[in-house]
Amino acid sequence: MIDEILPAKVAVAERWDDPPEATLLPEEEPVVARAVDKRRREFTTVRYCARLALAELGVPPAPIVPGERGAPRWPPGVVGSMTHCAGYRAAAAAHSSDVISLGIDAEPNGPVPAGVEQAITLPEERAQLRRLAAARPDVHWDRLLFAAKEAVYKTWFPLARRWLGFEDARLSIEPDGTFIATFLVPGPVLAGAELTGLTGRWLARDGLILTTIALLAR
């Protein structure tokens, strides 16, 4: 499903359960050695998905352990992103010669908890959410904005190697399944030019909200 909103150069694997064949590599085991069962299953299945995506790229299985600020460390020459929520796990990967950075996120299509909207949105974004909700009430736009900002951060961090707060990017979401993020802080410099924003895509289906960003290599 998430492959519908990612370029063809991106390999994707997704699961709606935790298959018994999903296992961890020895290097990954210590990360969840003391984790509760739910956390361990999510961690395991999303890495199973990641290795399926790597195999599609012709890359052999490799451990994917958290690095700086929890960002997953991918094999050399590969960029990727992983996500999981209740009933869904997914991973996306691409050769770094094709894609500079990737960010994906999955969330349930339900409202964010009370008080969260104020913490994750700018005033102009809140006004936008009201307009979108009036036009299409089947989508929980506050949750979609949260998922889009998560995808923005996952794409940003490997490039900038620094934090990006919810207030540091302004999102414009379109009903056609696209969104634009404009950075409100200095962005990373790529090929001599500052990155001032990112564009992404979204999909709401089967109780899920999915967001993706693929920054393609020129």
KEKE-3310 file (N, C-alpha, C; in steps of 0.2 Angstrom, whole numbers, plus 5000, padded with zeros to 4 digits):
npx = (5004:5009:5019:5012:5014:5027:5042:5047:5060:5062:5063:5051:5043:5030:5019:5005:5004:5013:5024:5029:5041:5049:5063:5077:5094:5109:5116:5106:5098:5102:5096:5083:5082:5077:5064:5046:5034:5026:5034:5045:5040:5036:5048:5055:5048:5048:5061:5062:5055:5063:5074:5068:5066:5079:5084:5077:5084:5095:5104:5113:5107:5107:5112:5101:5103:5099:5105:5113:5102:5092:5090:5089:5103:5109:5115:5131:5129:5116:5100:5086:5070:5059:5044:5031:5014:4999:4994:5001:5017:5031:5044:5056:5068:5082:5095:5108:5113:5102:5092:5092:5088:5076:5059:5047:5030:5018:5002:4987:4971:4965:4960:4972:4979:4971:4976:4988:4987:4989:5003:5010:5007:5007:5000:4994:4994:4984:4972:4972:4969:4956:4949:4952:4946:4933:4930:4933:4929:4932:4945:4957:4964:4973:4980:4986:4994:5003:5009:5015:5024:5033:5038:5045:5055:5062:5067:5075:5084:5096:5102:5105:5109:5104:5092:5075:5061:5043:5039:5047:5046:5034:5019:5010:4996:4988:4972:4974:4983:4996:5009:5018:5033:5040:5055:5058:5069:5087:5092:5100:5115:5115:5125:5130:5119:5107:5095:5078:5066:5054:5045:5031:5020:5004:4992:4977:4969:4960:4959:4971:4984:4996:5012:5025:5041:5053:5068:5075:5090:5099)
npy = (4994:5006:5008:5014:5028:5031:5033:5023:5018:5016:5003:4993:4985:4978:4974:4967:4961:4951:4940:4923:4920:4931:4937:4942:4949:4944:4956:4965:4960:4964:4977:4976:4968:4969:4973:4975:4963:4968:4979:4972:4964:4973:4980:4969:4964:4976:4976:4964:4968:4978:4970:4963:4973:4977:4966:4966:4976:4970:4969:4961:4953:4963:4970:4982:4994:5006:5022:5038:5048:5039:5036:5024:5014:5011:4999:5003:5014:5014:5021:5023:5020:5017:5012:5009:5005:5002:4987:4988:4988:4994:4996:5006:5007:5012:5014:5025:5032:5034:5040:5053:5055:5047:5047:5039:5037:5030:5030:5027:5031:5041:5054:5064:5063:5073:5089:5088:5093:5106:5107:5102:5110:5125:5141:5145:5132:5126:5133:5128:5115:5115:5119:5109:5098:5101:5100:5086:5075:5062:5060:5061:5075:5081:5071:5067:5078:5077:5064:5068:5077:5069:5061:5071:5074:5062:5062:5073:5072:5063:5071:5084:5081:5086:5091:5094:5103:5102:5115:5120:5118:5122:5116:5113:5105:5096:5091:5082:5072:5076:5085:5100:5104:5118:5124:5133:5136:5136:5126:5110:5109:5105:5099:5112:5121:5127:5117:5121:5116:5102:5090:5079:5064:5058:5046:5040:5026:5011:5012:5018:5031:5036:5043:5049:5054:5056:5061:5064:5060:5071)
npz = (5000:5004:4995:4984:4986:4984:4975:4961:4962:4975:4986:4995:5009:5018:5032:5040:5052:5064:5057:5060:5055:5056:5062:5073:5070:5078:5082:5084:5094:5108:5109:5111:5122:5135:5133:5132:5126:5116:5111:5107:5097:5087:5084:5079:5068:5059:5056:5049:5038:5033:5029:5019:5010:5007:5001:4989:4983:4981:4991:5004:5019:5034:5050:5058:5068:5081:5079:5081:5090:5089:5076:5063:5058:5042:5029:5021:5007:5006:5009:5020:5029:5042:5049:5061:5068:5077:5071:5059:5050:5041:5029:5020:5007:4998:4985:4988:4978:4970:4978:4990:5003:5014:5021:5030:5037:5048:5054:5065:5058:5067:5079:5086:5103:5117:5118:5111:5098:5099:5103:5092:5081:5071:5072:5059:5053:5061:5057:5044:5045:5050:5039:5030:5037:5036:5022:5020:5030:5033:5035:5048:5051:5059:5064:5052:5049:5060:5056:5044:5048:5055:5045:5038:5048:5049:5036:5036:5047:5044:5035:5041:5053:5066:5078:5073:5077:5080:5078:5069:5056:5043:5037:5022:5017:5005:4998:4988:4990:4993:5001:5007:5015:5023:5029:5044:5049:5047:5034:5029:5019:5002:4989:4987:4989:5000:5008:5008:5010:5009:4999:5000:5000:5004:5011:5015:5021:5024:5038:5041:5041:5030:5027:5016:5011:4998:4994:4979:4971:4960)
capx = (5000:5014:5022:5008:5015:5034:5045:5048:5067:5062:5060:5046:5040:5025:5016:4999:5005:5020:5025:5034:5048:5052:5068:5082:5101:5113:5118:5100:5095:5103:5092:5076:5083:5072:5058:5040:5033:5024:5039:5050:5037:5036:5055:5058:5044:5050:5067:5061:5053:5069:5078:5065:5067:5086:5085:5074:5089:5101:5109:5112:5104:5112:5109:5099:5102:5098:5111:5112:5095:5088:5090:5092:5109:5108:5121:5134:5126:5108:5096:5080:5066:5055:5038:5026:5009:4995:4992:5005:5024:5034:5051:5057:5075:5084:5102:5110:5114:5096:5088:5097:5086:5069:5056:5040:5027:5011:4998:4980:4967:4961:4962:4978:4976:4969:4981:4993:4987:4992:5010:5013:5005:5008:4993:4992:4992:4978:4967:4972:4966:4949:4947:4952:4941:4926:4930:4934:4929:4934:4952:4959:4969:4978:4985:4990:4999:5008:5013:5019:5030:5037:5041:5049:5060:5066:5071:5079:5090:5102:5106:5106:5112:5102:5085:5070:5055:5037:5038:5053:5043:5027:5016:5004:4993:4983:4968:4975:4987:5003:5011:5024:5036:5044:5059:5058:5076:5092:5092:5106:5117:5116:5127:5131:5113:5103:5088:5073:5059:5053:5038:5029:5014:5000:4987:4972:4965:4960:4961:4978:4987:5003:5015:5031:5045:5059:5072:5078:5096:5098)
capy = (5000:5012:5009:5018:5035:5031:5032:5016:5017:5014:4996:4993:4979:4980:4968:4969:4956:4949:4933:4919:4920:4937:4936:4947:4947:4945:4963:4968:4957:4968:4983:4975:4962:4970:4976:4972:4959:4973:4983:4968:4962:4979:4981:4963:4964:4981:4975:4959:4971:4981:4966:4961:4979:4977:4960:4969:4981:4966:4970:4956:4955:4967:4972:4989:4996:5013:5026:5044:5050:5033:5035:5017:5014:5007:4997:5008:5015:5013:5025:5020:5023:5012:5014:5005:5007:4996:4983:4989:4989:4995:4999:5008:5008:5014:5015:5032:5035:5036:5044:5056:5053:5044:5047:5037:5036:5027:5032:5026:5037:5044:5060:5064:5064:5079:5094:5086:5097:5113:5106:5100:5114:5132:5144:5144:5125:5124:5135:5124:5108:5116:5119:5102:5094:5103:5097:5079:5073:5055:5060:5065:5079:5083:5065:5067:5083:5074:5059:5071:5080:5063:5059:5077:5074:5056:5064:5079:5071:5060:5076:5089:5078:5090:5091:5098:5103:5103:5122:5122:5117:5124:5111:5114:5099:5097:5086:5078:5067:5079:5090:5103:5107:5123:5124:5139:5136:5135:5119:5107:5112:5099:5101:5119:5124:5126:5114:5125:5112:5095:5088:5072:5062:5055:5041:5038:5020:5005:5014:5020:5037:5035:5048:5048:5059:5053:5066:5060:5062:5074)
capz = (5000:5005:4988:4980:4986:4984:4968:4959:4964:4982:4988:5000:5012:5023:5035:5045:5057:5065:5055:5064:5052:5057:5068:5074:5070:5084:5084:5086:5100:5114:5109:5114:5127:5141:5130:5133:5120:5110:5108:5103:5090:5082:5082:5075:5061:5055:5053:5044:5032:5031:5025:5013:5005:5005:4996:4983:4980:4980:4996:5008:5026:5038:5056:5057:5075:5082:5080:5084:5091:5088:5069:5061:5054:5036:5026:5016:5000:5006:5013:5022:5034:5045:5053:5064:5072:5079:5065:5053:5050:5035:5029:5013:5006:4991:4984:4989:4971:4967:4983:4995:5010:5014:5027:5030:5044:5048:5060:5064:5056:5072:5082:5091:5110:5119:5119:5107:5092:5101:5103:5086:5075:5071:5071:5052:5052:5064:5053:5038:5047:5051:5032:5027:5040:5033:5016:5020:5037:5035:5037:5054:5048:5064:5064:5046:5050:5064:5052:5039:5051:5057:5039:5037:5052:5047:5030:5038:5051:5041:5031:5045:5060:5071:5079:5070:5081:5076:5076:5064:5049:5042:5032:5018:5015:4999:4998:4982:4992:4993:5006:5006:5021:5022:5035:5047:5052:5041:5032:5027:5012:4998:4982:4988:4990:5006:5007:5011:5012:5006:4997:5001:4998:5009:5009:5020:5018:5029:5045:5042:5037:5028:5024:5013:5007:4995:4991:4974:4968:4954)
cpx = (5004:5018:5019:5010:5023:5036:5046:5055:5067:5059:5056:5044:5036:5021:5010:4999:5012:5022:5030:5041:5052:5057:5073:5089:5104:5114:5112:5097:5096:5098:5085:5076:5078:5066:5052:5038:5030:5029:5044:5047:5037:5043:5058:5054:5047:5057:5067:5059:5059:5073:5075:5066:5074:5087:5082:5079:5095:5106:5108:5110:5110:5108:5107:5098:5102:5105:5110:5104:5090:5087:5093:5098:5109:5115:5124:5130:5119:5105:5089:5076:5061:5049:5034:5020:5005:4993:4996:5012:5026:5041:5052:5065:5077:5092:5103:5111:5108:5092:5093:5095:5078:5066:5049:5037:5020:5008:4991:4976:4962:4963:4968:4975:4975:4975:4987:4993:4990:5000:5013:5011:5007:5001:4990:4990:4985:4972:4966:4968:4959:4946:4946:4947:4934:4925:4930:4934:4931:4941:4953:4965:4975:4983:4989:4995:5005:5013:5017:5025:5035:5041:5047:5056:5065:5070:5076:5085:5096:5106:5109:5110:5110:5094:5081:5063:5049:5036:5043:5051:5036:5024:5010:5002:4988:4979:4969:4981:4995:5003:5017:5026:5041:5048:5059:5065:5081:5092:5099:5108:5119:5119:5128:5125:5109:5096:5083:5067:5059:5046:5037:5022:5010:4995:4983:4968:4965:4961:4967:4979:4994:5006:5022:5035:5051:5062:5077:5085:5095:5102)
cpy = (5006:5013:5013:5026:5035:5030:5024:5014:5015:5007:4996:4986:4981:4974:4971:4965:4955:4942:4930:4919:4926:4936:4942:4944:4948:4952:4967:4966:4962:4974:4982:4969:4963:4973:4972:4968:4964:4976:4978:4965:4967:4980:4975:4963:4970:4980:4969:4963:4975:4976:4963:4967:4979:4971:4962:4973:4977:4967:4965:4958:4958:4969:4980:4991:5003:5016:5032:5046:5045:5032:5028:5018:5009:5005:5003:5008:5014:5018:5022:5023:5017:5015:5008:5008:5001:4993:4984:4990:4989:4998:5000:5009:5009:5015:5023:5035:5037:5041:5046:5054:5051:5045:5044:5036:5033:5028:5029:5032:5038:5050:5059:5065:5071:5083:5093:5091:5104:5112:5105:5105:5121:5135:5143:5137:5123:5127:5131:5118:5109:5116:5112:5097:5095:5100:5090:5077:5066:5055:5064:5069:5081:5077:5065:5072:5080:5069:5062:5074:5075:5061:5065:5076:5068:5058:5069:5077:5068:5065:5082:5087:5083:5090:5096:5098:5104:5110:5124:5121:5118:5119:5114:5108:5100:5090:5080:5073:5070:5084:5094:5105:5112:5124:5132:5140:5135:5127:5116:5109:5105:5102:5109:5124:5122:5123:5118:5122:5105:5094:5081:5071:5058:5050:5039:5032:5015:5007:5017:5027:5035:5041:5046:5054:5055:5059:5063:5064:5065:5070)
cpz = (5000:4998:4983:4980:4987:4977:4967:4961:4971:4983:4995:5003:5018:5026:5040:5051:5059:5064:5059:5061:5053:5063:5068:5072:5076:5087:5086:5092:5107:5115:5112:5119:5133:5139:5132:5126:5114:5107:5104:5097:5085:5079:5077:5068:5057:5052:5048:5038:5029:5027:5019:5008:5003:5000:4989:4979:4979:4985:5001:5015:5030:5044:5055:5065:5075:5082:5084:5084:5089:5080:5067:5056:5048:5033:5022:5009:5000:5011:5014:5027:5036:5049:5056:5068:5073:5072:5059:5054:5043:5035:5021:5013:4999:4991:4985:4983:4968:4972:4988:5002:5009:5021:5026:5037:5043:5055:5059:5062:5061:5075:5086:5098:5112:5121:5115:5101:5093:5101:5097:5080:5076:5070:5064:5050:5055:5060:5046:5040:5048:5044:5029:5030:5037:5026:5015:5027:5039:5036:5044:5052:5053:5065:5058:5046:5054:5060:5047:5042:5054:5051:5037:5042:5050:5040:5032:5042:5048:5037:5036:5051:5066:5072:5075:5074:5077:5074:5071:5057:5048:5036:5029:5015:5010:4999:4992:4984:4993:4999:5004:5013:5020:5029:5037:5050:5046:5040:5030:5020:5008:4991:4982:4988:4996:5004:5011:5013:5008:5004:4998:4999:5004:5006:5015:5018:5024:5036:5046:5038:5036:5025:5021:5010:5004:4991:4986:4972:4961:4948)
residu = (MET:ILE:ASP:GLU:ILE:LEU:PRO:ALA:LYS:VAL:ALA:VAL:ALA:GLU:ARG:TRP:ASP:ASP:PRO:PRO:GLU:ALA:THR:LEU:LEU:PRO:GLU:GLU:GLU:PRO:VAL:VAL:ALA:ARG:ALA:VAL:ASP:LYS:ARG:ARG:ARG:GLU:PHE:THR:THR:VAL:ARG:TYR:CYS:ALA:ARG:LEU:ALA:LEU:ALA:GLU:LEU:GLY:VAL:PRO:PRO:ALA:PRO:ILE:VAL:PRO:GLY:GLU:ARG:GLY:ALA:PRO:ARG:TRP:PRO:PRO:GLY:VAL:VAL:GLY:SER:MET:THR:HIS:CYS:ALA:GLY:TYR:ARG:ALA:ALA:ALA:ALA:ALA:HIS:SER:SER:ASP:VAL:ILE:SER:LEU:GLY:ILE:ASP:ALA:GLU:PRO:ASN:GLY:PRO:VAL:PRO:ALA:GLY:VAL:GLU:GLN:ALA:ILE:THR:LEU:PRO:GLU:GLU:ARG:ALA:GLN:LEU:ARG:ARG:LEU:ALA:ALA:ALA:ARG:PRO:ASP:VAL:HIS:TRP:ASP:ARG:LEU:LEU:PHE:ALA:ALA:LYS:GLU:ALA:VAL:TYR:LYS:THR:TRP:PHE:PRO:LEU:ALA:ARG:ARG:TRP:LEU:GLY:PHE:GLU:ASP:ALA:ARG:LEU:SER:ILE:GLU:PRO:ASP:GLY:THR:PHE:ILE:ALA:THR:PHE:LEU:VAL:PRO:GLY:PRO:VAL:LEU:ALA:GLY:ALA:GLU:LEU:THR:GLY:LEU:THR:GLY:ARG:TRP:LEU:ALA:ARG:ASP:GLY:LEU:ILE:LEU:THR:THR:ILE:ALA:LEU:LEU:ALA:ARG)
# end
